Amino acid sequence: MTYGSMRIRNGTSADAESIAALHTASWRSAYTALMPAAYLAGPLAAEHLAKWRTRTTELSADRCLLLAEQNGDLCGFIHLDTATDGRVHVDNLHARPDHVGTGVGRTLLHHGFAWAARHHPGQDVYLEVLAGNARAITFYERAGGLRTAERPLRMAAGFTVPEIEYTWPAAKVHGYEGGPPAS
C-alpha cells in the first residue's frame, strides 16, 4: 500500500538487519536520558539483531510486522502480537530518528489498528511506553490512547525503568477495520 511517497508492506526475514538497525537507532535517540549509556552504546545492537532475526522467522497469524519505506529506505516499523489475555499488543512502533514527526508513526499505528480490527475483532489494543519518553507519550495520547497502568519494567540487562500502559478500546479500534483513514 502506498501513501504519498510512503509504502507500507509486510516485513520478512530478509528485513531483520534493517529493522534491528532502525530499532537500535530509535532507542539510542529516544532513550539517552532513560537508559544507561553503556547499554545503549554496547550490547543493544546485538540484542536487537538477535531479536529481529528470531521474530522475522516466527511470523504467524497472531503477529503482524509492517514496514514503512520511502524511496526504498526503511523509515519505520510496527510489530503487533497477541497477549495471553487476548488483547492485541503493540510490541514495537518506531520511526527512524530523522523521520519522527513526519506521520510515519501515525500511519503505522493506524495500519496496526486495522490489522487488529480484522484479525482480532472485539479486542483492545495496548502498548507500553517508558515513563520518561515525553514525545511518545504525547503521540499516544493524541492518538486516543488511554493511560491504563503504570509499572516498573525490569530490563534483561539488569536495570529497571518505569513504564506506562496505553490502551485503545476495541470499539475505537473497530473503526479501522476497513483500513486506515486516508492521510
Backbone as CSV, one residue per row, in Angstrom:
resi,resn,N_x,N_y,N_z,CA_x,CA_y,CA_z,C_x,C_y,C_z
1,MET,0.836,-1.165,0.000,0.000,0.000,0.000,0.888,1.237,0.000
2,THR,0.561,2.232,-0.779,1.373,3.436,-0.868,0.588,4.648,-0.382
3,TYR,1.238,5.494,0.432,0.657,6.729,0.951,1.623,7.842,0.603
4,GLY,1.296,8.610,-0.441,2.236,9.618,-0.906,3.500,8.906,-1.354
5,SER,4.624,9.283,-0.778,5.882,8.612,-1.124,6.203,7.476,-0.154
6,MET,5.282,7.210,0.798,5.499,6.153,1.774,4.781,4.873,1.346
7,ARG,5.501,3.782,1.406,4.951,2.464,1.068,4.903,1.629,2.350
8,ILE,3.771,0.975,2.597,3.610,0.080,3.749,3.579,-1.337,3.207
9,ARG,4.405,-2.202,3.799,4.422,-3.595,3.371,4.682,-4.503,4.560
10,ASN,4.420,-5.788,4.383,4.710,-6.782,5.412,6.212,-7.005,5.494
11,GLY,6.706,-7.171,6.711,8.110,-7.487,6.912,8.365,-8.969,6.720
12,THR,9.595,-9.303,6.362,10.009,-10.692,6.161,11.353,-10.911,6.852
13,SER,11.812,-12.141,6.815,13.106,-12.451,7.431,14.250,-11.696,6.751
14,ALA,14.081,-11.330,5.507,15.117,-10.565,4.803,15.279,-9.151,5.371
15,ASP,14.318,-8.703,6.170,14.337,-7.349,6.729,14.949,-7.273,8.125
16,ALA,15.342,-8.401,8.703,15.780,-8.438,10.098,16.890,-7.431,10.401
17,GLU,17.904,-7.362,9.568,19.032,-6.464,9.849,18.629,-5.001,9.798
18,SER,17.832,-4.620,8.804,17.440,-3.208,8.707,16.474,-2.827,9.832
19,ILE,15.597,-3.752,10.233,14.697,-3.475,11.361,15.515,-3.300,12.639
20,ALA,16.466,-4.207,12.876,17.298,-4.127,14.077,18.093,-2.823,14.114
21,ALA,18.625,-2.401,12.982,19.393,-1.153,12.927,18.505,0.051,13.237
22,LEU,17.293,0.078,12.669,16.369,1.185,12.944,15.943,1.157,14.407
23,HIS,15.629,-0.026,14.933,15.213,-0.179,16.325,16.308,0.368,17.254
24,THR,17.544,0.006,16.986,18.668,0.470,17.799,18.836,1.981,17.689
25,ALA,18.776,2.519,16.499,18.902,3.971,16.309,17.790,4.715,17.046
26,SER,16.585,4.167,17.008,15.450,4.785,17.693,15.689,4.816,19.204
27,TRP,16.104,3.690,19.771,16.369,3.650,21.210,17.494,4.603,21.583
28,ARG,18.555,4.617,20.798,19.693,5.484,21.120,19.312,6.953,21.058
29,SER,18.357,7.287,20.225,17.884,8.660,20.122,16.892,9.009,21.242
30,ALA,15.908,8.149,21.452,14.813,8.463,22.377,15.132,8.174,23.840
31,TYR,16.041,7.247,24.113,16.241,6.783,25.484,17.563,7.232,26.104
32,THR,18.220,8.217,25.512,19.514,8.682,26.007,19.484,9.007,27.498
33,ALA,18.453,9.684,27.955,18.372,10.064,29.367,17.631,9.018,30.211
34,LEU,17.154,7.933,29.572,16.318,6.968,30.288,16.998,5.636,30.576
35,MET,18.057,5.341,29.839,18.766,4.070,29.997,20.265,4.341,30.106
36,PRO,20.992,3.427,30.732,22.444,3.623,30.863,23.134,3.759,29.508
37,ALA,24.036,4.722,29.409,24.761,4.975,28.167,25.561,3.752,27.730
38,ALA,26.139,3.035,28.680,26.944,1.852,28.342,26.080,0.779,27.678
39,TYR,24.837,0.673,28.103,23.927,-0.303,27.486,23.548,0.138,26.070
40,LEU,23.175,1.394,25.924,22.773,1.893,24.605,23.919,1.820,23.603
41,ALA,25.130,2.101,24.045,26.285,2.078,23.149,26.861,0.676,22.993
42,GLY,26.539,-0.206,23.926,27.149,-1.528,23.934,26.299,-2.627,23.334
43,PRO,25.724,-3.487,24.193,25.081,-4.716,23.709,23.736,-4.530,23.002
44,LEU,23.184,-3.354,23.024,21.850,-3.132,22.459,21.745,-3.574,21.003
45,ALA,22.687,-3.190,20.167,22.604,-3.519,18.735,22.592,-5.025,18.516
46,ALA,23.435,-5.749,19.218,23.477,-7.212,19.068,22.191,-7.849,19.585
47,GLU,21.653,-7.336,20.690,20.386,-7.854,21.223,19.258,-7.654,20.217
48,HIS,19.189,-6.461,19.636,18.128,-6.194,18.668,18.279,-7.062,17.423
49,LEU,19.488,-7.253,16.943,19.692,-8.094,15.769,19.250,-9.530,16.049
50,ALA,19.632,-10.076,17.190,19.211,-11.441,17.543,17.690,-11.522,17.660
51,LYS,17.091,-10.515,18.286,15.634,-10.486,18.462,14.912,-10.489,17.115
52,TRP,15.351,-9.627,16.196,14.642,-9.498,14.923,14.936,-10.643,13.976
53,ARG,16.084,-11.264,14.086,16.328,-12.479,13.297,15.364,-13.578,13.732
54,THR,15.135,-13.696,15.029,14.182,-14.695,15.542,12.751,-14.316,15.185
55,ARG,12.372,-13.103,15.488,10.979,-12.684,15.263,10.560,-12.763,13.805
56,THR,11.434,-12.409,12.900,11.043,-12.408,11.487,10.950,-13.815,10.918
57,THR,11.489,-14.797,11.614,11.324,-16.190,11.165,10.139,-16.844,11.849
58,GLU,9.537,-16.166,12.831,8.408,-16.720,13.577,7.108,-15.967,13.328
59,LEU,6.988,-15.300,12.213,5.755,-14.566,11.921,4.619,-15.575,11.725
60,SER,3.445,-15.235,12.247,2.291,-16.118,12.175,1.030,-15.272,12.112
61,ALA,-0.111,-15.942,12.123,-1.388,-15.229,12.054,-1.626,-14.367,13.291
62,ASP,-0.950,-14.679,14.404,-1.119,-13.907,15.634,-0.126,-12.754,15.750
63,ARG,0.650,-12.535,14.698,1.649,-11.463,14.700,1.526,-10.650,13.416
64,CYS,1.901,-9.407,13.542,1.887,-8.522,12.377,3.155,-7.678,12.410
65,LEU,3.871,-7.660,11.317,5.060,-6.829,11.183,4.904,-6.030,9.903
66,LEU,4.747,-4.721,10.061,4.586,-3.821,8.918,5.742,-2.834,8.872
67,LEU,6.230,-2.604,7.663,7.329,-1.680,7.453,6.852,-0.489,6.638
68,ALA,7.375,0.670,6.967,7.134,1.880,6.177,8.432,2.207,5.459
69,GLU,8.340,2.402,4.146,9.518,2.715,3.341,9.255,3.967,2.523
70,GLN,10.306,4.727,2.324,10.274,5.863,1.413,11.488,5.748,0.505
71,ASN,11.235,5.753,-0.775,12.311,5.617,-1.766,13.158,4.372,-1.502
72,GLY,12.505,3.310,-1.051,13.185,2.047,-0.807,13.915,1.952,0.518
73,ASP,13.916,3.018,1.321,14.598,3.015,2.615,13.595,2.807,3.741
74,LEU,13.947,1.971,4.700,13.099,1.739,5.864,13.059,2.998,6.715
75,CYS,11.864,3.497,6.977,11.741,4.696,7.808,10.904,4.451,9.057
76,GLY,10.342,3.238,9.207,9.611,2.912,10.416,9.055,1.503,10.350
77,PHE,8.644,0.996,11.527,8.019,-0.319,11.577,7.122,-0.430,12.790
78,ILE,6.173,-1.353,12.708,5.304,-1.697,13.827,5.220,-3.215,13.899
79,HIS,5.255,-3.728,15.121,5.119,-5.170,15.359,4.027,-5.357,16.402
80,LEU,3.035,-6.165,16.061,1.944,-6.466,16.986,1.884,-7.970,17.193
81,ASP,1.468,-8.364,18.393,1.241,-9.771,18.684,0.034,-9.887,19.602
82,THR,-0.315,-11.096,19.941,-1.478,-11.323,20.789,-1.001,-11.658,22.197
83,ALA,-1.494,-10.924,23.172,-1.134,-11.158,24.570,-1.890,-12.372,25.104
84,THR,-1.421,-12.907,26.201,-2.060,-14.085,26.795,-3.495,-13.807,27.230
85,ASP,-3.825,-12.540,27.492,-5.197,-12.204,27.889,-6.107,-11.930,26.684
86,GLY,-5.577,-12.116,25.461,-6.380,-11.940,24.256,-6.267,-10.565,23.628
87,ARG,-5.777,-9.597,24.372,-5.622,-8.262,23.804,-4.523,-8.272,22.749
88,VAL,-4.545,-7.267,21.892,-3.511,-7.105,20.879,-2.458,-6.155,21.448
89,HIS,-1.221,-6.583,21.386,-0.108,-5.844,21.961,0.737,-5.217,20.854
90,VAL,0.873,-3.900,20.897,1.804,-3.217,20.014,3.160,-3.339,20.708
91,ASP,3.923,-4.322,20.279,5.195,-4.627,20.917,6.267,-3.619,20.537
92,ASN,6.230,-3.135,19.331,7.185,-2.133,18.862,6.527,-1.208,17.855
93,LEU,6.819,0.061,17.984,6.443,1.070,16.992,7.574,2.091,16.989
94,HIS,8.319,2.128,15.891,9.474,3.020,15.821,9.563,3.684,14.454
95,ALA,9.950,4.940,14.483,10.289,5.673,13.264,11.782,5.970,13.324
96,ARG,12.404,5.988,12.178,13.807,6.376,12.116,13.918,7.776,12.724
97,PRO,14.944,8.039,13.539,15.021,9.336,14.227,14.821,10.554,13.326
98,ASP,15.312,10.520,12.102,15.134,11.673,11.216,13.747,11.705,10.568
99,HIS,12.888,10.736,10.909,11.513,10.723,10.400,10.467,10.906,11.506
100,VAL,10.910,11.109,12.738,9.984,11.363,13.838,9.239,12.662,13.549
101,GLY,7.932,12.636,13.702,7.122,13.824,13.468,6.677,14.012,12.030
102,THR,6.946,13.031,11.162,6.588,13.163,9.747,5.317,12.408,9.363
103,GLY,4.703,11.705,10.319,3.493,10.932,10.021,3.748,9.447,9.861
104,VAL,4.997,9.021,9.896,5.319,7.599,9.761,4.684,6.805,10.903
105,GLY,4.884,7.242,12.134,4.332,6.535,13.293,2.818,6.474,13.263
106,ARG,2.179,7.581,12.941,0.714,7.624,12.887,0.187,6.670,11.819
107,THR,0.817,6.679,10.655,0.390,5.790,9.579,0.544,4.331,9.990
108,LEU,1.679,3.990,10.584,1.894,2.609,11.026,0.915,2.214,12.130
109,LEU,0.666,3.113,13.076,-0.280,2.803,14.152,-1.666,2.541,13.579
110,HIS,-2.101,3.336,12.641,-3.415,3.143,12.020,-3.479,1.815,11.261
111,HIS,-2.395,1.456,10.586,-2.352,0.153,9.906,-2.391,-0.981,10.926
112,GLY,-1.716,-0.788,12.044,-1.769,-1.785,13.114,-3.168,-1.934,13.667
113,PHE,-3.870,-0.825,13.866,-5.257,-0.890,14.321,-6.127,-1.644,13.314
114,ALA,-5.910,-1.365,12.039,-6.699,-2.041,11.008,-6.446,-3.546,11.046
115,TRP,-5.187,-3.962,11.210,-4.867,-5.383,11.318,-5.564,-5.992,12.534
116,ALA,-5.481,-5.302,13.667,-6.108,-5.796,14.899,-7.619,-5.931,14.729
117,ALA,-8.247,-4.943,14.115,-9.702,-4.977,13.930,-10.121,-6.140,13.037
118,ARG,-9.336,-6.426,12.005,-9.667,-7.523,11.089,-9.369,-8.900,11.675
119,HIS,-8.240,-9.037,12.343,-7.778,-10.349,12.802,-8.150,-10.683,14.241
120,HIS,-8.447,-9.661,15.031,-8.796,-9.868,16.441,-9.957,-8.949,16.823
121,PRO,-11.099,-9.083,16.125,-12.226,-8.192,16.402,-12.671,-8.293,17.860
122,GLY,-13.048,-7.161,18.401,-13.542,-7.127,19.773,-12.445,-7.081,20.826
123,GLN,-11.194,-7.013,20.415,-10.088,-6.979,21.369,-9.501,-5.569,21.473
124,ASP,-9.169,-5.178,22.690,-8.468,-3.922,22.903,-7.051,-4.040,22.358
125,VAL,-6.462,-2.899,22.064,-5.057,-2.821,21.647,-4.330,-2.008,22.715
126,TYR,-3.140,-2.486,23.097,-2.385,-1.750,24.103,-0.896,-1.769,23.771
127,LEU,-0.168,-0.900,24.449,1.286,-0.853,24.348,1.838,-0.278,25.633
128,GLU,3.146,-0.427,25.794,3.834,0.191,26.914,4.822,1.209,26.370
129,VAL,5.010,2.279,27.124,5.953,3.332,26.762,6.725,3.697,28.027
130,LEU,8.006,3.981,27.884,8.787,4.384,29.045,8.248,5.709,29.575
131,ALA,8.121,5.790,30.891,7.504,6.956,31.525,8.220,8.260,31.194
132,GLY,9.505,8.227,30.954,10.248,9.441,30.640,10.245,9.831,29.173
133,ASN,9.576,9.056,28.331,9.565,9.326,26.895,8.406,10.269,26.562
134,ALA,8.595,11.535,26.908,7.520,12.541,26.787,6.985,12.663,25.368
135,ARG,7.863,12.611,24.383,7.417,12.753,22.986,6.464,11.619,22.609
136,ALA,6.815,10.393,22.958,5.959,9.246,22.641,4.652,9.309,23.426
137,ILE,4.714,9.704,24.677,3.500,9.818,25.492,2.532,10.810,24.850
138,THR,3.040,11.947,24.437,2.200,12.939,23.762,1.592,12.342,22.493
139,PHE,2.404,11.629,21.720,1.927,10.996,20.486,0.786,10.023,20.781
140,TYR,0.959,9.132,21.765,-0.064,8.130,22.069,-1.333,8.775,22.624
141,GLU,-1.191,9.809,23.415,-2.380,10.493,23.933,-3.127,11.215,22.818
142,ARG,-2.402,11.832,21.910,-3.050,12.481,20.761,-3.736,11.455,19.866
143,ALA,-3.198,10.233,19.840,-3.777,9.156,19.030,-4.959,8.490,19.744
144,GLY,-5.337,8.997,20.905,-6.511,8.488,21.605,-6.241,7.390,22.613
145,GLY,-4.972,7.101,22.892,-4.650,6.079,23.881,-5.046,6.522,25.276
146,LEU,-5.543,5.585,26.058,-5.942,5.853,27.439,-4.912,5.238,28.374
147,ARG,-4.437,6.004,29.330,-3.467,5.501,30.307,-4.188,4.504,31.207
148,THR,-3.751,3.249,31.173,-4.446,2.199,31.911,-3.609,1.525,32.995
149,ALA,-2.316,1.742,33.023,-1.479,1.138,34.069,-0.112,1.800,34.086
150,GLU,0.546,1.685,35.219,1.936,2.104,35.365,2.630,1.032,36.169
151,ARG,3.869,0.701,35.781,4.600,-0.355,36.475,6.088,-0.238,36.144
152,PRO,6.920,-0.895,36.948,8.347,-0.940,36.616,8.606,-2.007,35.552
153,LEU,9.560,-1.742,34.680,9.978,-2.697,33.658,11.408,-3.104,33.971
154,ARG,11.592,-4.371,34.260,12.931,-4.899,34.550,13.563,-5.331,33.239
155,MET,14.636,-4.661,32.853,15.340,-4.964,31.612,16.276,-6.148,31.826
156,ALA,16.434,-6.961,30.800,17.315,-8.129,30.879,18.753,-7.719,31.212
157,ALA,19.133,-6.499,30.867,20.489,-6.019,31.127,20.702,-5.659,32.600
158,GLY,19.653,-5.772,33.432,19.814,-5.599,34.863,19.397,-4.269,35.452
159,PHE,18.723,-3.441,34.716,18.237,-2.183,35.273,16.719,-2.112,35.107
160,THR,16.102,-1.211,35.847,14.646,-1.068,35.840,14.279,0.350,35.412
161,VAL,13.253,0.456,34.569,12.736,1.751,34.135,11.213,1.733,34.306
162,PRO,10.621,2.865,34.668,9.159,2.897,34.791,8.488,2.968,33.421
163,GLU,7.386,2.244,33.286,6.646,2.279,32.023,5.174,2.551,32.290
164,ILE,4.524,3.051,31.248,3.089,3.367,31.280,2.421,2.542,30.194
165,GLU,1.274,1.986,30.517,0.484,1.246,29.525,-0.597,2.176,28.974
166,TYR,-0.739,2.172,27.654,-1.822,2.886,26.981,-2.680,1.863,26.256
167,THR,-3.998,2.069,26.312,-4.947,1.145,25.693,-5.902,1.906,24.786
168,TRP,-6.212,1.267,23.660,-7.258,1.737,22.757,-8.365,0.696,22.837
169,PRO,-9.547,1.080,23.321,-10.653,0.117,23.442,-11.043,-0.467,22.080
170,ALA,-11.533,-1.695,22.128,-11.917,-2.405,20.899,-12.875,-1.584,20.041
171,ALA,-13.790,-0.876,20.667,-14.769,-0.092,19.902,-14.077,0.986,19.060
172,LYS,-13.017,1.577,19.595,-12.283,2.592,18.848,-11.464,1.943,17.730
173,VAL,-10.839,0.821,18.036,-10.021,0.108,17.058,-10.891,-0.412,15.920
174,HIS,-12.113,-0.836,16.232,-13.035,-1.381,15.228,-13.244,-0.403,14.079
175,GLY,-13.157,0.887,14.354,-13.333,1.890,13.307,-12.292,1.809,12.198
176,TYR,-11.220,1.057,12.412,-10.161,0.923,11.410,-10.293,-0.361,10.606
177,GLU,-11.334,-1.134,10.859,-11.498,-2.444,10.241,-11.362,-2.422,8.715
178,GLY,-11.883,-1.391,8.093,-11.812,-1.291,6.642,-10.479,-0.757,6.158
179,GLY,-9.597,-0.435,7.072,-8.276,0.097,6.726,-8.095,1.450,7.374
180,PRO,-6.876,1.930,7.365,-6.606,3.226,7.990,-7.217,4.373,7.194
181,PRO,-7.490,5.471,7.881,-8.026,6.631,7.156,-6.992,7.176,6.180
182,ALA,-7.443,7.807,5.154,-6.532,8.414,4.171,-5.778,9.536,4.843
183,SER,-4.486,9.609,4.571,-3.656,10.667,5.180,-3.633,11.888,4.285
